[in-house]
Amino acid sequence: MILHLTHGQAQELETLLGVSLRELSHEIAATENASYRSMLLTRRTRLEKVRDTLAGLLAAEVKVPDELVRELAHPGD
């Protein structure tokens, strides 16, 4: 699967994943039902992998100055 995101969208998604993971950790700690806890732990692991992949891509992304982006989009303006 391929997902195309702007840098801003990727940053928002990374933030959202962080918030969700913190909330999920609290829910795991408060859960006494073993099967439900197991499902939550599996979900947390999947979300951590997504967050880590996204963080790696954001860290590796080449930053292009806004002025250059504008010039490439509208040369000679």
Phi and psi in degrees as a GROMACS rama.xvg file:
@    title "Ramachandran Plot"
@    xaxis  label "Phi"
@    yaxis  label "Psi"
@TYPE xy
-118.077  132.223  ILE-2
-125.624  124.265  LEU-3
-101.988  124.479  HIS-4
-131.224  146.899  LEU-5
-73.5585  167.324  THR-6
-59.6329  -43.5356  HIS-7
-62.3505  -41.8734  GLY-8
-63.3332  -41.0898  GLN-9
-64.3687  -39.3032  ALA-10
-65.1245  -41.8934  GLN-11
-62.8709  -41.9449  GLU-12
-64.4634  -40.6974  LEU-13
-61.9833  -42.2103  GLU-14
-63.2361  -45.9234  THR-15
-60.7  -41.373  LEU-16
-63.2268  -40.2406  LEU-17
-61.4473  -45.181  GLY-18
-62.8804  -46.2768  VAL-19
-62.0794  -40.2194  SER-20
-65.9651  -38.7858  LEU-21
-64.8087  -44.9071  ARG-22
-63.4778  -39.5819  GLU-23
-64.4051  -39.6582  LEU-24
-62.0975  -39.9326  SER-25
-64.5249  -41.4381  HIS-26
-65.054  -40.1831  GLU-27
-60.8698  -44.4143  ILE-28
-64.1723  -31.1754  ALA-29
-90.3307  -4.03858  ALA-30
-92.1856  129.395  THR-31
-98.909  -21.3056  GLU-32
-74.0807  116.356  ASN-33
-62.2543  -41.9365  ALA-34
-69.9736  -37.1012  SER-35
-67.626  -41.7245  TYR-36
-60.5706  -41.5064  ARG-37
-61.5518  -42.6826  SER-38
-63.1662  -41.7704  MET-39
-65.297  -40.1346  LEU-40
-63.3308  -40.4973  LEU-41
-63.2543  -43.4567  THR-42
-63.1014  -42.8729  ARG-43
-61.1522  -40.9801  ARG-44
-61.8058  -44.0512  THR-45
-62.3381  -45.4151  ARG-46
-66.0467  -35.8924  LEU-47
-62.6866  -39.6495  GLU-48
-64.9123  -40.9525  LYS-49
-63.4463  -47.2373  VAL-50
-59.5255  -43.5366  ARG-51
-66.0015  -39.6939  ASP-52
-63.604  -46.2139  THR-53
-62.7667  -43.4239  LEU-54
-61.5388  -40.4279  ALA-55
-63.5852  -41.3333  GLY-56
-66.8385  -40.7438  LEU-57
-64.289  -39.8931  LEU-58
-67.55  -32.5341  ALA-59
-87.8576  -12.3862  ALA-60
-63.7314  135.147  GLU-61
-77.68  128.171  VAL-62
-87.2812  125.588  LYS-63
-109.788  125.82  VAL-64
-58.7502  144.802  PRO-65
-56.2193  -35.8817  ASP-66
-62.4694  -40.0513  GLU-67
-69.2241  -38.3688  LEU-68
-61.2379  -44.77  VAL-69
-63.558  -41.637  ARG-70
-66.1294  -39.9008  GLU-71
-68.088  -34.1151  LEU-72
-76.7568  -34.3863  ALA-73
-136.732  72.2112  HIS-74
-60.9138  136.822  PRO-75
81.2843  0.439089  GLY-76
